[in-house]
Amino acid sequence: MPCRSSVRTRTPRSRAWPLAAFACTLTAVVLTGCAHGGKSPSTGKTPTPPNTASFTDALPSALASSASAAIASARASASAVASSAEARASEFEASVSAETARAAAAAEKELKHVHGGGNARSDVSMKGLPVSKTGGVIAVLVTITNRTDRKASYAVQVDFENADGHVVETRFVGAENLAPGHTAEPIASSHQPAEPRLKPRLVKAQRY
């Protein structure tokens, strides 16, 4: 009797051929990939990794130059502001001195003979000027009003005191031949540094 199991396990030729063809194709693809050594099939070249040795934390030269220029410009501006403030202070003192030098000299001479506060303190008042307008100089506007019925000259002494009440500087201002009812406004300015801030005080005012 023929063996049935051998007939049932036998693979028909029509089915074995496609399987064998597929296996050969798959083997060819694998071998082709290995032959290329992992290279891209489209270009045939292996991708090149980035060169990390060229990386740096430094700013690009253009940005570094721009930052340096900005710093230099800021320093130059600060220097220019300081120089401008000194120039304004010098100009202010020069203008005040030019206008009041003769009257100040006459006032100082007159007050040498005056004892006490003088006879015209009620005719004189003072008002501090903002340092923004005086170039950083401590200065006061001295208002002198002739309350008599005839022309008169005035001599005024202003002391600049520190926080302890000590006199650091003395300045003299005056008005000559001031008409009745008229007002003069000389400026008394300190030559000391703006800091520490000094306090001006009216010491003498003499009408003569």
Secondary structure, DSSP 8 states (H G I E B T S, - for coil): ---HHHHHS---HHHHHHHHHHHHHHHHHHHHHHHTTT--TTT--------GGG--SS--HHHHHHHHHHHHHHHHHHHHHHHHHHHHHHHHHHHHHHHHHHHHHHHHHHHTT--TT-S-GGGEEEEE--HHHHTT--EEEEEEE--SSS-EEEEEEEEEE-TTS-EEEEEEEEEEEE-TT-EE--EEE--S-SSS--EEEEEEEEE-
